[in-house]
């Protein structure tokens, strides 16, 4: 997806609809960077350095966004497992398991 976005940003096209937050960030930053270079407002060396910074932040933003999307399912799996443990008197009596549940739920 990033290569298509980069090509469209280079061509100065409008932001495509329905793209993710990280892809929107990448597109808008690159479009602005390419436009600044075309106006000779920024040297090629500075543009290359800024593009590297933009790409690094894009990767971090993309990773964070993917984690954010996975959190509800993670909490659901934790809750299902914790409920099963609470129903098992042998497991809930285990000090380490109780400590783990206390750490998760702060109880």
C-alpha positions as CSV (number, residue, x, y, z in Angstrom):
1,X,0.0,0.0,0.0
2,X,2.8,2.4,0.9
3,X,4.3,2.4,-2.7
4,X,0.9,3.3,-4.3
5,X,0.4,6.0,-1.7
6,X,3.9,7.3,-2.3
7,X,3.4,7.4,-6.1
8,X,0.1,9.3,-5.7
9,X,1.7,11.7,-3.2
10,X,4.5,12.4,-5.6
11,X,1.9,13.2,-8.3
12,X,0.1,15.6,-5.9
13,X,-3.1,13.6,-6.0
14,X,-5.8,14.1,-3.3
15,X,-5.7,11.8,-0.2
16,X,-7.5,8.6,-1.1
17,X,-10.7,7.9,1.0
18,X,-10.8,5.1,3.4
19,X,-7.1,4.9,4.2
20,X,-5.8,4.2,7.7
21,X,-4.5,6.8,10.0
22,X,-0.8,5.7,9.4
23,X,-1.3,5.7,5.7
24,X,-3.0,9.1,5.8
25,X,0.0,10.4,7.8
26,X,2.4,9.0,5.2
27,X,0.6,10.3,2.2
28,X,0.1,13.8,3.5
29,X,3.7,14.1,4.8
30,X,5.2,12.9,1.5
31,X,2.9,15.0,-0.7
32,X,3.9,18.1,1.3
33,X,7.6,17.1,1.1
34,X,7.5,16.5,-2.6
35,X,5.7,19.8,-3.2
36,X,8.3,21.6,-1.1
37,X,11.1,20.1,-3.1
38,X,9.4,21.0,-6.4
39,X,9.1,24.6,-5.2
40,X,12.8,24.5,-4.3
41,X,11.9,25.2,-0.7
42,X,14.0,22.3,0.4
43,X,17.2,20.7,-1.0
44,X,17.3,17.1,-2.1
45,X,19.6,16.2,0.8
46,X,17.2,17.7,3.3
47,X,14.2,16.0,1.6
48,X,15.9,12.7,1.7
49,X,16.7,13.1,5.4
50,X,13.1,14.2,6.1
51,X,11.7,11.3,4.1
52,X,13.8,8.9,6.1
53,X,12.3,10.4,9.4
54,X,8.8,10.3,8.0
55,X,9.2,6.6,7.0
56,X,10.6,5.7,10.4
57,X,7.7,7.4,12.2
58,X,5.2,5.8,9.8
59,X,6.4,2.3,10.7
60,X,6.1,3.1,14.4
61,X,2.6,4.6,13.9
62,X,1.6,1.6,11.8
63,X,2.8,-0.8,14.5
64,X,1.0,1.1,17.2
65,X,-2.2,1.2,15.2
66,X,-2.1,-2.6,14.7
67,X,-1.6,-3.1,18.4
68,X,-4.5,-0.8,19.2
69,X,-6.7,-2.8,16.9
70,X,-5.8,-6.1,18.6
71,X,-6.3,-4.9,22.2
72,X,-10.1,-5.7,22.5
73,X,-9.5,-9.3,21.4
74,X,-6.6,-9.7,23.8
75,X,-8.7,-8.5,26.7
76,X,-11.5,-10.8,25.7
77,X,-9.1,-13.8,25.7
78,X,-7.7,-12.8,29.1
79,X,-11.2,-12.5,30.5
80,X,-12.3,-15.9,29.2
81,X,-9.2,-17.5,30.7
82,X,-9.5,-15.7,34.0
83,X,-13.1,-16.8,34.3
84,X,-12.2,-20.4,33.8
85,X,-9.4,-20.1,36.4
86,X,-11.8,-18.5,38.9
87,X,-14.2,-21.5,38.5
88,X,-11.5,-24.0,39.2
89,X,-10.9,-24.2,43.0
90,X,-7.5,-25.9,42.6
91,X,-6.2,-23.3,40.2
92,X,-7.5,-20.3,42.2
93,X,-5.9,-21.7,45.3
94,X,-2.5,-21.5,43.7
95,X,-0.6,-18.5,45.0
96,X,1.1,-17.7,41.8
97,X,-2.1,-17.9,39.8
98,X,-3.8,-15.6,42.3
99,X,-0.9,-13.2,42.1
100,X,-1.2,-13.1,38.4
101,X,-4.9,-12.4,38.5
102,X,-4.3,-9.7,41.1
103,X,-1.6,-8.2,38.8
104,X,-3.9,-8.2,35.8
105,X,-7.0,-6.9,37.6
106,X,-5.5,-5.0,40.4
107,X,-7.7,-6.7,42.9
